[in-house]
Amino acid sequence: MRILVAGATGVVGRPLVGTLRARGHEVSALVREESRAPDADRVVVADALDREAVLSAVSAARPEVVVHQLSALRLLRDDPPEAFARTARLRTEGTAHLVEAARAAGARRLVAQSIAFAAAPAGPAVLDEDAPLYADAPDPGWAATVRAVAELERLTLSGDDLGGLVLRYGTLYGPGTAYARDGGTGQRVLAGKLPLPEGGAGITSFLHVEDAVGAAVAAVESAATGVLHLADDEPAPAAQWLPQYARALGAPPPRTIPAAMAPRLLGWFMAHQLTAARGAAADRARAALGWKPLRPSWRDGLGQE
C-alpha cells in the first residue's frame, strides 16, 4: 500500500516508517524539517499547521492510508508550555488539515494517535474506550489537552469515507521517551525528585514504543474503525511501578509525601497520574487488530533502557 506517515520524526513515527517499508509498503514521510527525515520511499515537507502546504504534500504522496503521529512533545525538556500548546494545535488544526488533504488525495483510511490516559477519574480502576474524557479537569492546561484530544478523535471519525481509526496509546516507555534513563521522568527519578504521594493509588497503563509501532502497523493493515486503547496487560498503581522504576534505574527510593501536597510539589498532572488516574483496558484492540504486546508487562523493561 501507499502510506503517508505524518509526524515521521517522532518516537513512534520514525521506527514506524522503517517497519512499514520492511513489510513491503511504499511509505512517504511527512516532516517539518527535511534534515530530520527518516529513510523513506518519499519525503514530503510541510508544517502541519499550514493548510496549503499540507494539501500540496499529501497530494504529491497520493497515499491510500494516512497515519497521523503528529506531536511537538520533543520540545518538552526545553519548553514545556510550547510543547503542550503546539501539540494541542497539531491535534486540532493539524488534524483538520490532514483530514481535508487525505480526502482530497483520495485516501481511503486514516489512522491517528491519541492517548489512553485522558479519561475522567471515575468508576473502576481500569476503563474501556466508552469512558468519558476528562474535558472538565480542574487544571486548565490538562482540560485544554483533553479537549484537543477529543477534537482529534472527532475529526478522525468524522466520515465513513476515510475509515477512521483512533489509537489511544498508553504511557509510552522505551528509547526516546520521558521514561528512558535520559528522559525527563527518568532524570527526575534518578535525582530523587519524584516523590510518591501517600497511597499511590493512581493507575498507569504502560506501552513500550516497540509495541506502539507494532499496533500501528496492525492498524494500517486492518479494516478496523473507531477508538482502541493500546496498553500492556498490567495496569499498575503508582505505589507499585514508581518504586520498581527507581530500583531499575539505580535511583534512590522515592520518598513519601502527603497526597494533599502533591499538586504543589509535582504539578497538577503528575499528582493526578500518581493519585487518581485510571488505567486503560485494551481488550478491544486485541480482538479488532489481532495484536498483543511483545512486552505484556512494564516490569519487563521500564527503567532498563
PyMOL commands that set and color helices and strands:
alter all, ss='L'
color gray80, all
select helices_A, chain A and resi 13-22+34-36+51-61+73-75+80-105+140-156+160-162+184-190+209-220+238-249+259-266+268-275+283-289+298-300
alter helices_A, ss='H'
color red, helices_A
select strands_A, chain A and resi 2-6+26-31+42-45+65-68+109-115+126-127+164-169+171-173+196-197+203-204+206-208+226-230+236-237+256-257+279-280
alter strands_A, ss='S'
color yellow, strands_A
deselect
rebuild
show_as cartoon
